[in-house]
Each structure stands twice: as C-alpha cells, then as structure tokens.
Amino acid sequence: MSEDQHGVTVDDGVELPRPAEGEVWAVGAVILDGNGRAFAQRRAPDRRLFPDCWDVVGGHVEPGESLLGALVREVAEETGWRVRRVRRLLGVTAWTGDDGLGTRHEADFLVEVDGDLRRPALERSEHTAHGWFGPGDLDRLKENRAPGEFLVHDLIAAALRDVPAPAGTAGPSGGSAPGDGTGRGGGGGTPARRPRGATPAPAPAPECS
C-alpha cells in the first residue's frame, strides 16, 4: 500500500489512469461501510440526466486535477466524508454525451471513507435521499431506470461480489435497507456509468501511474 499527497492509502495494484491532454474525464466512488454495504444517493427529480434515480458519488475531473484528487474532492463535496482508502479500480469506460463535448472517460473506484456514515452532507439541490445497499437490496438501484439501463446496479453488484461483510461490525444503521435521506451524501473490468442516450466510444488503454 502507498499513501499519496492527499493522505489517501492506495492499495497495491490499483491503477490510476492519467488523462491525456485535452481528454475529458469523470470519476465515481463506490463507498463501503463497515458491513460491506455500498452507498448510493438518489438524484433530484429535476436533474436532466437520470432524474430520481440512484447513483454513486462522483463527478467531473477539473483541468489540471488528478483522478485521485477529483475523487477526494467529489466525495467531500457530495457527502462531507474524507476518502481514507482506495481498494481497487472497478473499471474505465468511454462514452459520448449529448452536450456536444465529445468523448468522455470515466474511472470508478471502490473506496473507504472517514466521517459520520449516518449523516452524509448531501447536496440537496442535486440529491434527495441516500441509502446503504447490500447484496439483497440491489434491485432498488433499478428504480426509475429505463429498460436495460442498469449500469449503476451492475457496478455496485460487481464491487460487492468479492467483499464479505466483517462479522460483528456495526454499520451506520441497523438494517441493510436504504435510508430515507433525512440525515445531512484494481481489479475488475466492469463498465462504469454512462448517461442515458450516450453512445459508447472506443477508448485507448489509459496511461497509468
């Protein structure tokens, strides 16, 4: 394991793609609690993409920002938590959006965080609820999605597949069902999220540090 300038532990073997000049990138974080459940937040119903759908934490990489820096920033902005550990790279995908900006690339990571997991500091204009999802809750992630549009479901399912829940470890709530959001938020090759109507684009193998 290694620790970077952000104070984040990155597990051995985790690849961190380096964006090439002019490329547009985004990052996503599958956040785990102490019981091996994954965090998701419900997008506001007035969002242009995926309205009223469950999503993972993430967003665009700013110019001059590293993917790890963007990951740390997005998690802090959307939940108030601090990324403690990056366990693995879940996948990299490329897609063409509907805004004329051309091909985009996204890297999704499995992470652990520090903070009060019972009270994520959601951006209320962007997200209206949050929940913790175990293997038995994953069908909830398909709510309000178009037929066959289950990329977030599949991403979280792949992340949980090889992550056993530690016995006797207390999580942020008593059960595994998603919360109501009343609180104030490398290994596999699973494709990451892609906006509705986006066209897949072939992506070259990313340069990794």
Secondary structure as UniProt FT lines:
FT   STRAND          2..3
FT   TURN            5..6
FT   STRAND          9..10
FT   TURN            12..13
FT   STRAND          17..18
FT   TURN            21..22
FT   STRAND          24..32
FT   TURN            34..35
FT   STRAND          38..43
FT   TURN            45..46
FT   TURN            51..52
FT   STRAND          54..55
FT   STRAND          57..60
FT   TURN            63..64
FT   HELIX           67..79
FT   STRAND          82..96
FT   STRAND          103..114
FT   TURN            117..118
FT   TURN            124..126
FT   STRAND          127..133
FT   HELIX           135..142
FT   TURN            143..144
FT   TURN            147..148
FT   HELIX           151..161
FT   TURN            167..168
FT   TURN            196..197
FT   STRAND          199..200
FT   STRAND          207..208
//
